[in-house]
């Protein structure tokens, strides 16, 4: 193997961790196998993990993460990598999405999961007031109230879900989404559509914006989580007024063939409010041999290449999160706001224009020269006009040019738009101009009438952990006393996620017993529902959803 060093970083010694539980830093580097074109993360301890290929690497490196910011009130001082990880004074990003775990109860019993309360042996079920305090902590640390994702466990097992949504909105969150397996809403809609509709309406009225739901494939043997429920839950969401749904497939080698089929499903059900598909290559948390990891390991590059049936396997169609770091700051030019200063390896995304009638999609780059536009924005951001943040700079822009920074950017749009009108009739320039002018991401909602977001998040595990990436993470978890980067919280779960939830578990024996019995009852409902498979697969909604 002829290896070329591409980049140096710091990781955690996975071998020491699995032997002793210690999080010991270890030197690491990204390397290119010059013969195969494969990129690996290679640690000084001998661990080597595939992370992509040459085409993927060259693409993300066109958009390196450059900007950085600090929390308004860091919760800790930097000490040692991951020993006290959170939004410390060394963290280079603030929160763009705040995850709040509202329970560890779940109505599914997935073979690979030990997170639900029955398996964990305790119940985590914070009170509404405790949840409020976690939101308030995040707001204080960041200096603003970030977008929120309500997660679990399975959040729909909480009767006070609307109240949780309402608290996030009352505190100023601009966007609230619900991370759910969609099983309970689907079963309820199948049995009583009106009741399901009213239930979802209560979420919408409280302020819910988006449903973020599991969906691992169209094959029921692969997607055992919610294959039979998802067609009905989509109707419940739509009829209840939540018209923004993102499908979230966990991708491993065993369901890589489902990647284009999931996109096909999204297009077929686009009319029911699906606005995006966010593929998540599997994170191999836990002890696994190199052979086992290689058998399961899936990368962002694998997902892009799997989309070849839709012509989306060209890496030039895809953009890392860091590609919009300058554009986002032009749209919202204050420190007290969301930033996209993530490491370029953390995720890829694009938009496609949807042709529902023919079941096709076209890359957004057919409609706008995205690369050139982003470079224009970057150059403008870095210009002397931008750097002079006060005094003569403001006077020059306002009274000599007579234009704001946003107005100058909007004028440049005409140079880069190839096709102004989408098939849905949406005026591309009008939508983007309005978003830049107002600095309001909700102004882009119209853009989704005719387009579909496709993304992927490369969450880490002990074998490919990169400390430089963690320092730029902006997807965080709130705990009672801390705010934690996503991968830290979940990868070192014995120190963070599981330890935190267990420490703040339900202590009252009778209450814990009551909740565990409730969880078991909800799990039994799923089992009973799936006994009706012969009946379900003949239902018109099921058949329409899966194109039967």
Secondary structure as UniProt FT lines:
FT   STRAND          3..12
FT   HELIX           14..20
FT   STRAND          25..33
FT   TURN            34..37
FT   STRAND          38..43
FT   TURN            44..45
FT   STRAND          48..53
FT   HELIX           54..60
FT   HELIX           61..63
FT   TURN            72..73
FT   TURN            81..84
FT   TURN            89..90
FT   STRAND          97..101
FT   TURN            111..112
FT   HELIX           117..120
FT   HELIX           128..142
FT   STRAND          148..151
FT   HELIX           155..157
FT   TURN            159..160
FT   HELIX           161..170
FT   TURN            171..172
FT   STRAND          176..180
FT   HELIX           183..191
FT   HELIX           193..206
FT   STRAND          210..214
FT   TURN            220..222
FT   TURN            224..229
FT   HELIX           230..239
FT   TURN            240..241
FT   STRAND          245..248
FT   STRAND          250..251
FT   HELIX           253..258
FT   HELIX           259..268
FT   HELIX           270..272
FT   STRAND          274..281
FT   HELIX           290..296
FT   HELIX           300..306
FT   HELIX           307..310
FT   HELIX           315..317
FT   STRAND          319..320
FT   HELIX           321..324
FT   HELIX           325..331
FT   TURN            344..345
FT   STRAND          347..355
FT   TURN            356..359
FT   STRAND          360..363
FT   HELIX           364..366
FT   HELIX           370..382
FT   HELIX           384..387
FT   HELIX           392..395
FT   HELIX           396..401
FT   HELIX           405..412
FT   HELIX           413..415
FT   TURN            423..424
FT   HELIX           428..438
FT   HELIX           441..448
FT   STRAND          451..457
FT   TURN            462..464
FT   HELIX           467..470
FT   TURN            471..472
FT   STRAND          475..478
FT   STRAND          483..485
FT   HELIX           486..491
FT   TURN            492..496
FT   HELIX           497..503
FT   HELIX           509..529
FT   HELIX           530..532
FT   HELIX           533..536
FT   TURN            537..538
FT   HELIX           540..545
FT   TURN            546..547
//
